[in-house]
Amino acid sequence: MSEEWSRDEVESPCVRICLIHPETRLCTGCARTIDEIAAWSRLSPEARRAILAELPTRTPAPKARRGGRAARLKRKGPA
């Protein structure tokens, strides 16, 4: 890449797996909130670095299984 096209910016953590989890409200790919994703291009480098530093502490999707059919039947109760 030529020098004139390179910029000294904090890169986006986007991994192109863009899906907002309904419970955590975080992207399952990069762990950012929808507001952080939308504002990323307008954020200062300092604000971007602060978000990047926080991402490893976030859990974008619950790790435990939700129970599948057995859990649905239990929630539904007797027919």
PyMOL commands that set and color helices and strands:
alter all, ss='L'
color gray80, all
select helices_A, chain A and resi 3-5+34-42+45-57+68-76
alter helices_A, ss='H'
color red, helices_A
deselect
rebuild
show_as cartoon
